[in-house]
Amino acid sequence: MAFVVSARRRTLLRAVVMVSVATLSIACRPTSGVSGTARRLPDPSVDVDARMLAMADARQVDTMLLDSVLTADVSDNQTRARRARAALLIGQLFVRERYAVARQLLVSADTALAASSAFALGLSRDTSSLE
């Protein structure tokens, strides 16, 4: 049993396919600006997270970045998590200049921050906070 398509139906199918291709090509084009250029991320917190990841990846300490994150005003859960990651970086990157800050964070009301600080001090083998 052969599937026979009439000439009229074939013309209609071709038109549907052409309209679909045209719609997809319009929908997939760049929206604005010059294509291929890097765009700035709209949320500044994404930039801070990216800088912290780059710092950890390159194993190059940026104490100003760590200080700004650790002293940031806690306004949401995202900021709390970022502070905990910054505290952890103190131990992972062996930032001796910030061990005292990590010791102070051990008594923080934010348990994730306190736990990250304790783990960081453990990674750094800092025994100054033991009583």
C-alpha positions in Angstrom: 0.0 0.0 0.0 1.7 3.2 -1.2 1.2 6.5 0.5 0.1 8.9 -2.3 0.1 12.6 -1.7 -1.8 14.9 -4.0 -0.1 17.8 -5.7 -2.2 20.3 -3.7 -1.3 18.7 -0.4 2.4 18.5 -1.4 2.3 22.3 -2.1 0.7 22.9 1.3 3.4 20.8 3.1 6.2 22.7 1.3 4.6 26.0 2.4 4.4 24.8 6.0 8.0 23.7 6.0 9.2 27.0 4.5 7.2 29.0 7.1 8.6 26.9 9.9 12.2 27.3 8.6 11.7 31.1 8.3 10.2 31.3 11.8 13.1 29.3 13.3 15.7 31.4 11.6 14.2 34.6 12.9 13.8 33.2 16.4 17.4 32.0 16.5 19.1 35.2 15.4 21.0 37.5 17.8 18.6 40.0 19.5 20.8 43.1 19.6 24.3 44.4 19.5 27.2 42.9 17.6 27.1 39.2 17.5 30.1 37.3 18.9 31.0 39.9 21.5 31.1 39.2 25.2 28.2 40.6 27.2 28.4 41.8 30.7 26.4 39.8 33.2 23.5 41.8 34.7 23.8 40.6 38.3 26.9 41.9 40.1 26.8 38.9 42.5 27.5 36.6 39.5 30.6 38.6 38.9 31.7 38.1 42.6 31.1 34.4 42.3 33.0 34.2 39.1 36.0 36.1 40.6 36.0 33.7 43.6 36.0 30.7 41.3 38.8 32.1 39.3 40.8 32.9 42.4 40.4 29.3 43.6 41.2 27.9 40.2 44.3 30.0 39.7 45.4 29.5 43.4 46.0 33.3 43.6 44.7 35.0 46.7 42.7 38.2 46.5 42.3 39.3 50.1 40.3 42.3 49.1 37.7 40.1 47.5 37.6 37.7 50.5 37.2 40.7 52.9 34.4 42.3 50.8 32.5 39.0 50.7 33.0 38.1 54.4 32.0 41.6 55.6 29.0 41.8 53.2 25.6 42.6 54.7 23.7 39.4 55.0 20.4 40.1 53.1 19.6 36.7 51.5 20.5 33.1 51.4 22.7 33.6 48.4 24.9 36.0 50.3 25.1 33.6 53.2 26.2 30.8 50.9 28.8 33.1 49.3 30.2 34.0 52.7 30.5 30.3 53.6 32.4 29.7 50.3 34.7 32.6 51.0 35.5 31.3 54.5 36.3 27.9 53.0 38.7 29.5 50.5 40.7 30.8 53.4 41.7 27.2 54.2 41.8 25.9 50.7 44.2 28.6 49.6 46.1 28.7 52.9 45.5 32.4 53.4 47.5 32.9 56.7 46.6 36.6 56.8 42.9 35.7 57.2 43.2 32.8 59.8 42.2 35.3 62.5 39.1 36.2 60.6 38.2 32.5 60.2 38.7 32.1 64.0 36.2 35.0 64.6 33.7 33.4 62.3 33.7 30.2 64.4 31.1 31.7 66.7 28.9 33.1 64.0 25.1 32.6 64.2 25.2 31.4 60.6 26.0 27.7 61.2 27.1 27.2 57.5 29.6 30.0 57.9 30.8 28.7 61.2 31.2 25.2 59.9 33.0 26.4 56.8 35.4 28.4 58.9 36.1 25.4 61.2 36.7 23.2 58.1 39.0 25.9 56.6 41.0 26.1 59.8 41.3 22.3 59.8 42.5 22.3 56.2 45.1 24.9 57.2 46.1 22.9 60.3 45.7 26.1 62.4 45.8 25.1 66.1 45.5 28.6 67.5 41.8 28.3 67.9 41.9 25.1 70.0 41.3 25.5 73.7 
